[in-house]
C-alpha cells in the first residue's frame, strides 16, 4: 500500500525527528539536574529549614518548563505530519485520503 510513497525526504525527516526527540530528552533531563547550584539544592527547595540555612542559586524553572512544553507541542505536530506525508502519496481516491488524514487528525487531538 505504501510502495513508492516512502521517499528519501520522508526517511530523512523521520530520522531527524528521532534525533530531535532524543536530544530534547537528554537536554531537558540535564537542565532539570543543573537548575540549581549546588545540584542537591533542587531536591531541598521544599524544605524551608534547609533553604534558610544554606546558600544556593537556581534558575527560573518556569521559563524552562515553558520552553519544554513548546518544544513538546512541536514534536507532537511533527509526529502528526510524518504519516500525513505518506498518506499524501498513496494511490487512493481523494475521499479515502481525506478520511485517513481525518483519523490522524483525531489522534492529534
N, C-alpha and C positions, 0 to 999 in steps of 0.2 A: 504493500500500500504506500510505503514511503520511498520506494525505489525512484531514484532520480531527484528526490526533493531534499536530500541531505547534501549540502554544498560545503565547500571548504570554508566559506564565510560562517556557516552555521557551526561547524566544528570549532573554528577559532573563537566564536562568540561563547560557545559552551565552555571551552577550556578557560577562557578569560574570566567568565563568571565564577568558575570553580576557584581559580586563583584569587579572585577578588574576595570571595566568601572566606576562604582560609586566612588571607591576610587581615581581613576585618576582624575575625575571631581572635587571632593572635595579638593584634594591636590593641584591641579593647580589653582583652584579658590582662595584658601588661599594664595598660593605663589604670585598670582597677587596682592593681597592686602597687603602682607607683604614684598614686594620687597624693599620698601623704609622706612626709619625711619626718621621722623615720617611718618605715613601712608598717611597723606594728601599730602606729597611731591610728590607722584606718579602722582597725578592729576594736580599739579602745575609745573611739569618739563618743560612744553612747554611755560611757562610764564618767559621770561628772567629776568624781573624786580624782580619777586618773587624769582627766583633761585639765583640771586646775593645777595639778602638781607636776606636770611635765610640759616641756617646750616642744612644739611641733608646728609644722605648716602643712596646709592642704590646699590643693587647687579647687576650683569651682566644679563640684561634681555635677551640678545641674547642667552646665554647659556640655560636659562630656556625655551625659545621658541624652541631651537633645541632639547632638551630633550622631550618636549611636542609633537613635530612633530614626533619624532622617536617612542614614545610610541603609538601615534595615528596610525601610519602605522602598528605597531604590532597588534593593536586592529582590524584594517581592515583585516589583514591576518587571525586572529583568527575567525572573523565573516565570512570569506570566507570558512575556513576549517571546521567549525561546520556542515553545510549542506552536505559537501562532505563526512563526516563520515557517515551520514545517507544514502546517495546515494550508498556508497560502499557496504552496507549490504542489499540493496534492491534485491528482487527476479526479476531481469530484465536481458535481454540479455546484453552482454558486450557492444554492439554497442549503445544501448539506455543509458546505464550508462555513457558512454563517452560523448554522446550528452548532457545529463543533466548536467554533470560536465562542459562541454563547455559553457553552458548557465550561470552557476555560474561564470565561468571564465570571461565572458564578463561583468558580474556585478562587478567583482573586478576591471576591468579597469575603 
